[in-house]
């Protein structure tokens, strides 16, 4: 990857955020992930019940 193939940070006057330059061959669309699902009720480990009952000390 050469220096020209990389994105560069461009400061925008009057803005709190900077912008990145575009790189050829890329798109602005986010990557699509497979939807995550929680485990079934049959997937219990030996400590699951205890961990679900415990509450962190800052609550």
N, CA, C, O and CB atoms as a CASP TS submission, in Angstrom:
PFRMAT TS
TARGET T0000
AUTHOR 0000-0000-0000
METHOD Language model
MODEL 1
PARENT N/A
ATOM      1  N   UNK     1       0.853  -1.172   0.000  1.00  0.00           N
ATOM      2  CA  UNK     1       0.000   0.000   0.000  1.00  0.00           C
ATOM      3  C   UNK     1       0.895   1.230   0.000  1.00  0.00           C
ATOM      4  O   UNK     1       1.695   1.426   0.915  1.00  0.00           O
ATOM      5  CB  UNK     1      -0.968   0.001   1.222  1.00  0.00           C
ATOM      6  N   UNK     2       0.760   2.031  -0.999  1.00  0.00           N
ATOM      7  CA  UNK     2       1.587   3.228  -1.083  1.00  0.00           C
ATOM      8  C   UNK     2       0.966   4.362  -0.280  1.00  0.00           C
ATOM      9  O   UNK     2      -0.163   4.254   0.199  1.00  0.00           O
ATOM     10  CB  UNK     2       1.777   3.651  -2.546  1.00  0.00           C
ATOM     11  N   UNK     3       1.702   5.428  -0.141  1.00  0.00           N
ATOM     12  CA  UNK     3       1.232   6.592   0.618  1.00  0.00           C
ATOM     13  C   UNK     3      -0.015   7.200  -0.018  1.00  0.00           C
ATOM     14  O   UNK     3      -0.863   7.736   0.695  1.00  0.00           O
ATOM     15  CB  UNK     3       2.339   7.650   0.714  1.00  0.00           C
ATOM     16  N   UNK     4      -0.146   7.130  -1.342  1.00  0.00           N
ATOM     17  CA  UNK     4      -1.298   7.710  -2.031  1.00  0.00           C
ATOM     18  C   UNK     4      -2.550   6.860  -1.864  1.00  0.00           C
ATOM     19  O   UNK     4      -3.658   7.375  -2.021  1.00  0.00           O
ATOM     20  CB  UNK     4      -0.992   7.885  -3.505  1.00  0.00           C
ATOM     21  N   UNK     5      -2.409   5.573  -1.551  1.00  0.00           N
ATOM     22  CA  UNK     5      -3.555   4.678  -1.386  1.00  0.00           C
ATOM     23  C   UNK     5      -4.203   4.797  -0.019  1.00  0.00           C
ATOM     24  O   UNK     5      -5.277   4.237   0.205  1.00  0.00           O
ATOM     25  CB  UNK     5      -3.131   3.254  -1.613  1.00  0.00           C
ATOM     26  N   UNK     6      -3.578   5.508   0.888  1.00  0.00           N
ATOM     27  CA  UNK     6      -4.100   5.616   2.246  1.00  0.00           C
ATOM     28  C   UNK     6      -5.021   6.814   2.392  1.00  0.00           C
ATOM     29  O   UNK     6      -4.950   7.767   1.616  1.00  0.00           O
ATOM     30  CB  UNK     6      -2.960   5.713   3.247  1.00  0.00           C
ATOM     31  N   UNK     7      -5.887   6.754   3.398  1.00  0.00           N
ATOM     32  CA  UNK     7      -6.736   7.895   3.711  1.00  0.00           C
ATOM     33  C   UNK     7      -5.923   8.945   4.450  1.00  0.00           C
ATOM     34  O   UNK     7      -4.970   8.624   5.161  1.00  0.00           O
ATOM     35  CB  UNK     7      -7.957   7.460   4.550  1.00  0.00           C
ATOM     36  N   UNK     8      -6.307  10.200   4.276  1.00  0.00           N
ATOM     37  CA  UNK     8      -5.656  11.301   4.971  1.00  0.00           C
ATOM     38  C   UNK     8      -6.702  12.079   5.747  1.00  0.00           C
ATOM     39  O   UNK     8      -7.850  12.192   5.318  1.00  0.00           O
ATOM     40  CB  UNK     8      -4.905  12.225   3.979  1.00  0.00           C
ATOM     41  N   UNK     9      -6.301  12.611   6.887  1.00  0.00           N
ATOM     42  CA  UNK     9      -7.190  13.413   7.718  1.00  0.00           C
ATOM     43  C   UNK     9      -7.168  14.837   7.195  1.00  0.00           C
ATOM     44  O   UNK     9      -6.104  15.425   7.003  1.00  0.00           O
ATOM     45  CB  UNK     9      -6.773  13.359   9.221  1.00  0.00           C
ATOM     46  N   UNK    10      -8.370  15.392   6.964  1.00  0.00           N
ATOM     47  CA  UNK    10      -8.491  16.766   6.466  1.00  0.00           C
ATOM     48  C   UNK    10      -9.247  17.563   7.520  1.00  0.00           C
ATOM     49  O   UNK    10     -10.378  17.220   7.865  1.00  0.00           O
ATOM     50  CB  UNK    10      -9.227  16.821   5.064  1.00  0.00           C
ATOM     51  N   UNK    11      -8.644  18.601   8.021  1.00  0.00           N
ATOM     52  CA  UNK    11      -9.317  19.455   9.006  1.00  0.00           C
ATOM     53  C   UNK    11     -10.349  20.325   8.307  1.00  0.00           C
ATOM     54  O   UNK    11     -10.112  20.847   7.218  1.00  0.00           O
ATOM     55  CB  UNK    11      -8.294  20.338   9.772  1.00  0.00           C
ATOM     56  N   UNK    12     -11.506  20.469   8.958  1.00  0.00           N
ATOM     57  CA  UNK    12     -12.589  21.289   8.422  1.00  0.00           C
ATOM     58  C   UNK    12     -12.695  22.530   9.295  1.00  0.00           C
ATOM     59  O   UNK    12     -12.998  22.423  10.484  1.00  0.00           O
ATOM     60  CB  UNK    12     -13.951  20.500   8.378  1.00  0.00           C
ATOM     61  N   UNK    13     -12.450  23.709   8.724  1.00  0.00           N
ATOM     62  CA  UNK    13     -12.519  24.936   9.525  1.00  0.00           C
ATOM     63  C   UNK    13     -13.919  25.138  10.126  1.00  0.00           C
ATOM     64  O   UNK    13     -14.927  24.991   9.434  1.00  0.00           O
ATOM     65  CB  UNK    13     -12.137  26.154   8.662  1.00  0.00           C
ATOM     66  N   UNK    14     -13.967  25.472  11.405  1.00  0.00           N
ATOM     67  CA  UNK    14     -15.239  25.728  12.076  1.00  0.00           C
ATOM     68  C   UNK    14     -15.975  24.467  12.497  1.00  0.00           C
ATOM     69  O   UNK    14     -17.097  24.553  12.994  1.00  0.00           O
ATOM     70  CB  UNK    14     -16.121  26.530  11.185  1.00  0.00           C
ATOM     71  N   UNK    15     -15.382  23.318  12.314  1.00  0.00           N
ATOM     72  CA  UNK    15     -16.032  22.064  12.682  1.00  0.00           C
ATOM     73  C   UNK    15     -15.199  21.362  13.740  1.00  0.00           C
ATOM     74  O   UNK    15     -13.975  21.493  13.768  1.00  0.00           O
ATOM     75  CB  UNK    15     -16.229  21.152  11.445  1.00  0.00           C
ATOM     76  N   UNK    16     -15.871  20.615  14.611  1.00  0.00           N
ATOM     77  CA  UNK    16     -15.158  19.856  15.634  1.00  0.00           C
ATOM     78  C   UNK    16     -14.618  18.550  15.083  1.00  0.00           C
ATOM     79  O   UNK    16     -13.729  17.945  15.682  1.00  0.00           O
ATOM     80  CB  UNK    16     -16.066  19.580  16.816  1.00  0.00           C
ATOM     81  N   UNK    17     -15.139  18.111  13.959  1.00  0.00           N
ATOM     82  CA  UNK    17     -14.733  16.829  13.407  1.00  0.00           C
ATOM     83  C   UNK    17     -13.920  17.016  12.140  1.00  0.00           C
ATOM     84  O   UNK    17     -14.118  17.967  11.384  1.00  0.00           O
ATOM     85  CB  UNK    17     -15.950  15.961  13.127  1.00  0.00           C
ATOM     86  N   UNK    18     -13.021  16.107  11.930  1.00  0.00           N
ATOM     87  CA  UNK    18     -12.228  16.103  10.706  1.00  0.00           C
ATOM     88  C   UNK    18     -12.872  15.134   9.721  1.00  0.00           C
ATOM     89  O   UNK    18     -13.738  14.341  10.092  1.00  0.00           O
ATOM     90  CB  UNK    18     -10.740  15.709  10.993  1.00  0.00           C
ATOM     91  N   UNK    19     -12.444  15.205   8.469  1.00  0.00           N
ATOM     92  CA  UNK    19     -12.942  14.287   7.451  1.00  0.00           C
ATOM     93  C   UNK    19     -11.784  13.449   6.941  1.00  0.00           C
ATOM     94  O   UNK    19     -10.626  13.859   7.014  1.00  0.00           O
ATOM     95  CB  UNK    19     -13.627  15.053   6.286  1.00  0.00           C
ATOM     96  N   UNK    20     -12.107  12.271   6.423  1.00  0.00           N
ATOM     97  CA  UNK    20     -11.113  11.417   5.802  1.00  0.00           C
ATOM     98  C   UNK    20     -11.276  11.473   4.297  1.00  0.00           C
ATOM     99  O   UNK    20     -12.396  11.541   3.791  1.00  0.00           O
ATOM    100  CB  UNK    20     -11.228   9.972   6.312  1.00  0.00           C
ATOM    101  N   UNK    21     -10.167  11.445   3.584  1.00  0.00           N
ATOM    102  CA  UNK    21     -10.241  11.444   2.125  1.00  0.00           C
ATOM    103  C   UNK    21     -10.698  10.071   1.656  1.00  0.00           C
ATOM    104  O   UNK    21     -10.535   9.074   2.358  1.00  0.00           O
ATOM    105  CB  UNK    21      -8.869  11.818   1.491  1.00  0.00           C
ATOM    106  N   UNK    22     -11.265  10.034   0.476  1.00  0.00           N
ATOM    107  CA  UNK    22     -11.770   8.801  -0.113  1.00  0.00           C
ATOM    108  C   UNK    22     -10.613   8.027  -0.734  1.00  0.00           C
ATOM    109  O   UNK    22      -9.654   8.615  -1.235  1.00  0.00           O
ATOM    110  CB  UNK    22     -12.865   9.098  -1.172  1.00  0.00           C
ATOM    111  N   UNK    23     -10.715   6.709  -0.693  1.00  0.00           N
ATOM    112  CA  UNK    23      -9.719   5.844  -1.309  1.00  0.00           C
ATOM    113  C   UNK    23     -10.411   5.081  -2.433  1.00  0.00           C
ATOM    114  O   UNK    23     -11.505   4.548  -2.247  1.00  0.00           O
ATOM    115  CB  UNK    23      -9.070   4.865  -0.259  1.00  0.00           C
ATOM    116  N   UNK    24      -9.774   5.031  -3.591  1.00  0.00           N
ATOM    117  CA  UNK    24     -10.355   4.320  -4.733  1.00  0.00           C
ATOM    118  C   UNK    24     -10.598   2.853  -4.382  1.00  0.00           C
ATOM    119  O   UNK    24      -9.780   2.212  -3.722  1.00  0.00           O
ATOM    120  CB  UNK    24      -9.433   4.429  -5.967  1.00  0.00           C
ATOM    121  N   UNK    25     -11.732   2.342  -4.837  1.00  0.00           N
ATOM    122  CA  UNK    25     -12.063   0.940  -4.592  1.00  0.00           C
ATOM    123  C   UNK    25     -12.812   0.694  -3.305  1.00  0.00           C
ATOM    124  O   UNK    25     -13.086  -0.457  -2.965  1.00  0.00           O
ATOM    125  CB  UNK    25     -10.830   0.134  -4.585  1.00  0.00           C
ATOM    126  N   UNK    26     -13.155   1.762  -2.569  1.00  0.00           N
ATOM    127  CA  UNK    26     -13.904   1.601  -1.329  1.00  0.00           C
ATOM    128  C   UNK    26     -15.268   2.254  -1.470  1.00  0.00           C
ATOM    129  O   UNK    26     -15.482   3.088  -2.350  1.00  0.00           O
ATOM    130  CB  UNK    26     -13.134   2.204  -0.136  1.00  0.00           C
ATOM    131  N   UNK    27     -16.189   1.867  -0.593  1.00  0.00           N
ATOM    132  CA  UNK    27     -17.520   2.462  -0.581  1.00  0.00           C
ATOM    133  C   UNK    27     -17.808   2.996   0.821  1.00  0.00           C
ATOM    134  O   UNK    27     -17.135   2.635   1.786  1.00  0.00           O
ATOM    135  CB  UNK    27     -18.604   1.426  -1.017  1.00  0.00           C
ATOM    136  N   UNK    28     -18.805   3.850   0.917  1.00  0.00           N
ATOM    137  CA  UNK    28     -19.171   4.435   2.201  1.00  0.00           C
ATOM    138  C   UNK    28     -20.207   3.592   2.938  1.00  0.00           C
ATOM    139  O   UNK    28     -20.524   3.881   4.092  1.00  0.00           O
ATOM    140  CB  UNK    28     -19.701   5.842   1.999  1.00  0.00           C
ATOM    141  N   UNK    29     -20.742   2.553   2.290  1.00  0.00           N
ATOM    142  CA  UNK    29     -21.753   1.722   2.941  1.00  0.00           C
ATOM    143  C   UNK    29     -21.108   0.889   4.039  1.00  0.00           C
ATOM    144  O   UNK    29     -19.987   0.406   3.883  1.00  0.00           O
ATOM    145  CB  UNK    29     -22.461   0.809   1.915  1.00  0.00           C
ATOM    146  N   UNK    30     -21.823   0.722   5.159  1.00  0.00           N
ATOM    147  CA  UNK    30     -21.276  -0.107   6.231  1.00  0.00           C
ATOM    148  C   UNK    30     -21.307  -1.586   5.848  1.00  0.00           C
ATOM    149  O   UNK    30     -22.084  -1.998   4.988  1.00  0.00           O
ATOM    150  CB  UNK    30     -22.057   0.119   7.535  1.00  0.00           C
ATOM    151  N   UNK    31     -20.466  -2.363   6.487  1.00  0.00           N
ATOM    152  CA  UNK    31     -20.460  -3.804   6.253  1.00  0.00           C
ATOM    153  C   UNK    31     -21.725  -4.398   6.847  1.00  0.00           C
ATOM    154  O   UNK    31     -22.168  -3.982   7.918  1.00  0.00           O
ATOM    155  CB  UNK    31     -19.194  -4.471   6.864  1.00  0.00           C
ATOM    156  N   UNK    32     -22.299  -5.356   6.168  1.00  0.00           N
ATOM    157  CA  UNK    32     -23.506  -6.020   6.659  1.00  0.00           C
ATOM    158  C   UNK    32     -23.086  -7.266   7.416  1.00  0.00           C
ATOM    159  O   UNK    32     -22.380  -8.122   6.881  1.00  0.00           O
ATOM    160  CB  UNK    32     -24.482  -6.376   5.489  1.00  0.00           C
ATOM    161  N   UNK    33     -23.522  -7.363   8.661  1.00  0.00           N
ATOM    162  CA  UNK    33     -23.203  -8.520   9.490  1.00  0.00           C
ATOM    163  C   UNK    33     -24.414  -9.432   9.581  1.00  0.00           C
ATOM    164  O   UNK    33     -25.555  -8.995   9.432  1.00  0.00           O
ATOM    165  CB  UNK    33     -22.745  -8.082  10.897  1.00  0.00           C
ATOM    166  N   UNK    34     -24.148 -10.694   9.826  1.00  0.00           N
ATOM    167  CA  UNK    34     -25.233 -11.613  10.129  1.00  0.00           C
ATOM    168  C   UNK    34     -25.798 -11.241  11.489  1.00  0.00           C
ATOM    169  O   UNK    34     -25.056 -10.853  12.391  1.00  0.00           O
ATOM    170  CB  UNK    34     -24.750 -13.096  10.103  1.00  0.00           C
ATOM    171  N   UNK    35     -27.104 -11.359  11.632  1.00  0.00           N
ATOM    172  CA  UNK    35     -27.734 -10.990  12.891  1.00  0.00           C
ATOM    173  C   UNK    35     -27.334 -11.976  13.975  1.00  0.00           C
ATOM    174  O   UNK    35     -27.382 -13.190  13.779  1.00  0.00           O
ATOM    175  CB  UNK    35     -29.265 -10.938  12.745  1.00  0.00           C
ATOM    176  N   UNK    36     -26.941 -11.440  15.115  1.00  0.00           N
ATOM    177  CA  UNK    36     -26.563 -12.297  16.231  1.00  0.00           C
ATOM    178  C   UNK    36     -27.800 -12.734  16.979  1.00  0.00           C
ATOM    179  O   UNK    36     -28.753 -11.969  17.129  1.00  0.00           O
ATOM    180  CB  UNK    36     -25.591 -11.578  17.175  1.00  0.00           C
ATOM    181  N   UNK    37     -27.781 -13.953  17.440  1.00  0.00           N
ATOM    182  CA  UNK    37     -28.906 -14.449  18.226  1.00  0.00           C
ATOM    183  C   UNK    37     -28.378 -14.960  19.556  1.00  0.00           C
ATOM    184  O   UNK    37     -27.240 -15.419  19.653  1.00  0.00           O
ATOM    185  CB  UNK    37     -29.680 -15.568  17.465  1.00  0.00           C
ATOM    186  N   UNK    38     -29.207 -14.876  20.563  1.00  0.00           N
ATOM    187  CA  UNK    38     -28.840 -15.395  21.870  1.00  0.00           C
ATOM    188  C   UNK    38     -28.943 -16.909  21.843  1.00  0.00           C
ATOM    189  O   UNK    38     -29.656 -17.483  21.020  1.00  0.00           O
ATOM    190  CB  UNK    38     -29.738 -14.799  22.983  1.00  0.00           C
ATOM    191  N   UNK    39     -28.228 -17.542  22.745  1.00  0.00           N
ATOM    192  CA  UNK    39     -28.286 -18.998  22.829  1.00  0.00           C
ATOM    193  C   UNK    39     -29.666 -19.462  23.259  1.00  0.00           C
ATOM    194  O   UNK    39     -30.449 -18.687  23.808  1.00  0.00           O
ATOM    195  CB  UNK    39     -27.232 -19.521  23.799  1.00  0.00           C
ATOM    196  N   UNK    40     -29.950 -20.696  23.013  1.00  0.00           N
ATOM    197  CA  UNK    40     -31.241 -21.252  23.397  1.00  0.00           C
ATOM    198  C   UNK    40     -31.259 -21.530  24.890  1.00  0.00           C
ATOM    199  O   UNK    40     -30.221 -21.452  25.546  1.00  0.00           O
ATOM    200  CB  UNK    40     -31.544 -22.537  22.605  1.00  0.00           C
ATOM    201  N   UNK    41     -32.396 -21.845  25.419  1.00  0.00           N
ATOM    202  CA  UNK    41     -32.510 -22.114  26.863  1.00  0.00           C
ATOM    203  C   UNK    41     -31.786 -23.396  27.237  1.00  0.00           C
ATOM    204  O   UNK    41     -31.484 -23.594  28.413  1.00  0.00           O
ATOM    205  CB  UNK    41     -33.987 -22.207  27.284  1.00  0.00           C
ATOM    206  N   UNK    42     -31.499 -24.265  26.296  1.00  0.00           N
ATOM    207  CA  UNK    42     -30.803 -25.516  26.590  1.00  0.00           C
ATOM    208  C   UNK    42     -29.292 -25.329  26.691  1.00  0.00           C
ATOM    209  O   UNK    42     -28.589 -26.257  27.094  1.00  0.00           O
ATOM    210  CB  UNK    42     -31.120 -26.544  25.524  1.00  0.00           C
ATOM    211  N   UNK    43     -28.779 -24.161  26.337  1.00  0.00           N
ATOM    212  CA  UNK    43     -27.338 -23.914  26.345  1.00  0.00           C
ATOM    213  C   UNK    43     -26.908 -23.293  27.668  1.00  0.00           C
ATOM    214  O   UNK    43     -26.467 -22.144  27.687  1.00  0.00           O
ATOM    215  CB  UNK    43     -26.939 -23.001  25.174  1.00  0.00           C
ATOM    216  N   UNK    44     -27.024 -24.019  28.766  1.00  0.00           N
ATOM    217  CA  UNK    44     -26.637 -23.506  30.070  1.00  0.00           C
ATOM    218  C   UNK    44     -25.341 -24.147  30.517  1.00  0.00           C
ATOM    219  O   UNK    44     -25.124 -25.345  30.337  1.00  0.00           O
ATOM    220  CB  UNK    44     -27.737 -23.753  31.102  1.00  0.00           C
ATOM    221  N   UNK    45     -24.482 -23.326  31.104  1.00  0.00           N
ATOM    222  CA  UNK    45     -23.253 -23.835  31.687  1.00  0.00           C
ATOM    223  C   UNK    45     -23.424 -23.983  33.180  1.00  0.00           C
ATOM    224  O   UNK    45     -24.490 -23.675  33.713  1.00  0.00           O
ATOM    225  CB  UNK    45     -22.070 -22.916  31.367  1.00  0.00           C
ATOM    226  N   UNK    46     -22.395 -24.449  33.867  1.00  0.00           N
ATOM    227  CA  UNK    46     -22.526 -24.700  35.307  1.00  0.00           C
ATOM    228  C   UNK    46     -22.673 -23.419  36.143  1.00  0.00           C
ATOM    229  O   UNK    46     -23.212 -23.482  37.247  1.00  0.00           O
ATOM    230  CB  UNK    46     -21.325 -25.476  35.793  1.00  0.00           C
ATOM    231  N   UNK    47     -22.214 -22.269  35.656  1.00  0.00           N
ATOM    232  CA  UNK    47     -22.264 -21.044  36.459  1.00  0.00           C
ATOM    233  C   UNK    47     -23.293 -20.035  35.949  1.00  0.00           C
ATOM    234  O   UNK    47     -23.381 -18.936  36.498  1.00  0.00           O
ATOM    235  CB  UNK    47     -20.899 -20.396  36.485  1.00  0.00           C
ATOM    236  N   UNK    48     -24.063 -20.364  34.934  1.00  0.00           N
ATOM    237  CA  UNK    48     -24.984 -19.399  34.338  1.00  0.00           C
ATOM    238  C   UNK    48     -26.024 -18.880  35.315  1.00  0.00           C
ATOM    239  O   UNK    48     -26.279 -17.676  35.350  1.00  0.00           O
ATOM    240  CB  UNK    48     -25.675 -20.018  33.163  1.00  0.00           C
ATOM    241  N   UNK    49     -26.631 -19.749  36.107  1.00  0.00           N
ATOM    242  CA  UNK    49     -27.672 -19.305  37.047  1.00  0.00           C
ATOM    243  C   UNK    49     -27.106 -18.338  38.075  1.00  0.00           C
ATOM    244  O   UNK    49     -27.734 -17.323  38.376  1.00  0.00           O
ATOM    245  CB  UNK    49     -28.306 -20.508  37.757  1.00  0.00           C
ATOM    246  N   UNK    50     -25.926 -18.637  38.620  1.00  0.00           N
ATOM    247  CA  UNK    50     -25.316 -17.757  39.615  1.00  0.00           C
ATOM    248  C   UNK    50     -24.961 -16.407  39.007  1.00  0.00           C
ATOM    249  O   UNK    50     -25.177 -15.370  39.634  1.00  0.00           O
ATOM    250  CB  UNK    50     -24.066 -18.409  40.212  1.00  0.00           C
ATOM    251  N   UNK    51     -24.416 -16.408  37.786  1.00  0.00           N
ATOM    252  CA  UNK    51     -24.018 -15.155  37.156  1.00  0.00           C
ATOM    253  C   UNK    51     -25.224 -14.288  36.817  1.00  0.00           C
ATOM    254  O   UNK    51     -25.129 -13.063  36.886  1.00  0.00           O
ATOM    255  CB  UNK    51     -23.211 -15.434  35.900  1.00  0.00           C
ATOM    256  N   UNK    52     -26.341 -14.881  36.457  1.00  0.00           N
ATOM    257  CA  UNK    52     -27.543 -14.104  36.143  1.00  0.00           C
ATOM    258  C   UNK    52     -28.175 -13.515  37.399  1.00  0.00           C
ATOM    259  O   UNK    52     -28.844 -12.485  37.318  1.00  0.00           O
ATOM    260  CB  UNK    52     -28.560 -14.977  35.411  1.00  0.00           C
ATOM    261  N   UNK    53     -27.979 -14.146  38.564  1.00  0.00           N
ATOM    262  CA  UNK    53     -28.539 -13.616  39.815  1.00  0.00           C
ATOM    263  C   UNK    53     -27.686 -12.499  40.393  1.00  0.00           C
ATOM    264  O   UNK    53     -28.210 -11.621  41.079  1.00  0.00           O
ATOM    265  CB  UNK    53     -28.684 -14.729  40.841  1.00  0.00           C
ATOM    266  N   UNK    54     -26.381 -12.513  40.133  1.00  0.00           N
ATOM    267  CA  UNK    54     -25.474 -11.528  40.730  1.00  0.00           C
ATOM    268  C   UNK    54     -25.700 -10.138  40.123  1.00  0.00           C
ATOM    269  O   UNK    54     -26.019  -9.996  38.943  1.00  0.00           O
ATOM    270  CB  UNK    54     -24.005 -11.963  40.533  1.00  0.00           C
ATOM    271  N   UNK    55     -25.523  -9.127  40.968  1.00  0.00           N
ATOM    272  CA  UNK    55     -25.664  -7.744  40.539  1.00  0.00           C
ATOM    273  C   UNK    55     -24.333  -7.041  40.832  1.00  0.00           C
ATOM    274  O   UNK    55     -23.774  -7.217  41.914  1.00  0.00           O
ATOM    275  CB  UNK    55     -26.876  -7.030  41.266  1.00  0.00           C
ATOM    276  N   UNK    56     -23.830  -6.264  39.903  1.00  0.00           N
ATOM    277  CA  UNK    56     -22.565  -5.554  40.173  1.00  0.00           C
ATOM    278  C   UNK    56     -22.703  -4.651  41.388  1.00  0.00           C
ATOM    279  O   UNK    56     -23.806  -4.195  41.689  1.00  0.00           O
ATOM    280  CB  UNK    56     -22.133  -4.722  38.948  1.00  0.00           C
ATOM    281  N   UNK    57     -21.602  -4.382  42.097  1.00  0.00           N
ATOM    282  CA  UNK    57     -21.682  -3.606  43.337  1.00  0.00           C
ATOM    283  C   UNK    57     -22.122  -2.156  43.153  1.00  0.00           C
ATOM    284  O   UNK    57     -22.548  -1.533  44.126  1.00  0.00           O
ATOM    285  CB  UNK    57     -20.358  -3.623  44.010  1.00  0.00           C
ATOM    286  N   UNK    58     -22.038  -1.601  41.965  1.00  0.00           N
ATOM    287  CA  UNK    58     -22.418  -0.189  41.795  1.00  0.00           C
ATOM    288  C   UNK    58     -23.905  -0.009  41.540  1.00  0.00           C
ATOM    289  O   UNK    58     -24.339   1.121  41.319  1.00  0.00           O
ATOM    290  CB  UNK    58     -21.637   0.425  40.652  1.00  0.00           C
ATOM    291  N   UNK    59     -24.714  -1.077  41.561  1.00  0.00           N
ATOM    292  CA  UNK    59     -26.161  -0.944  41.348  1.00  0.00           C
ATOM    293  C   UNK    59     -26.866  -0.615  42.622  1.00  0.00           C
ATOM    294  O   UNK    59     -28.088  -0.467  42.632  1.00  0.00           O
ATOM    295  CB  UNK    59     -26.742  -2.209  40.762  1.00  0.00           C
TER
END
